[in-house]
Amino acid sequence: MVAIKGGTFKMGDFGETHSEEKLPYTREFDDGPVHDVTLDDFSMSKHKVTVGDYDVYTAANGLQGGYLGSNQSAR
């Protein structure tokens, strides 16, 4: 696991102007107005885990939570 420092960033549609960091805007239908988002410190795996990887893990260990379900065998 890798420790990631939390912080605050701006999220949303910047409209006709770009953000202070000159980031583009998307104008997606579900974009909301620009607002501050603050995240606490968190950890993330440094290795990619796909849904398929997780399904194999849960199926092999008899755990629920995978998309295959607990009663199906891993592919």
N, C-alpha and C positions, 0 to 999 in steps of 0.2 A: 504494500500500500504506500501511496505517496501522499504526504500532507500538503494540503492546498490552503493558503491563507485566504480568509474571507475578505470581503470588501463591498463597496457600493459601486454600481454602474448604472448607466441610463439604458432603459429598454423601451421600445415602442417605435412608432412612426414619427420621424422627424419632419414630415411634411415636405414643403417646397424647399427647405434648406437642409443642408447636411449637418451632422453633429459637429461638435467642437473638434473631434478627432478626424473630421472629414470622411466619416463613414457614410456609405450610401443608405438610402431608405428603400424599403421594399414595396410599400403601398399594397401589401396583401390585405385581403378583405377582413381578416381577423386581427390586424394590427391595431393596438390601442394607442392612445396618446402617450407621449414620452413620460416616463415616470422613473423614479429611483428604485432600484432593487438592491437590497442588502442581504448578503449571504454570510453565515457564520463560517468559521474554519471547518473544513471537511477533508475526508480521505477518499482517494480513488485508486483503483487497481492500476498498476502501470502496464498491465497486459490486457489487450482487447478480449472481451468475452462476448460471443455472439449468442443469439437466442438459441441456436442449434447446440452450441456448447453447453448452455445452461440446461436445455432439455436432456441431453445425454447425462449430465451430472445428476439431475433430479431423478431421472428414470433409474440410473444405476444404483442410486442410494435409497430408492423407495420413498422419495420425498414428493410432496405435492408442490405445485407452483409452476411446473414447467408447462409449456403449451401442449405437450404430448399427453399430459395427464399422468397420474400416478399408476394407472393400470395398464399402460401401453409400454411396449418395449422400445428401447432406443434404436434408432435406425443406423 
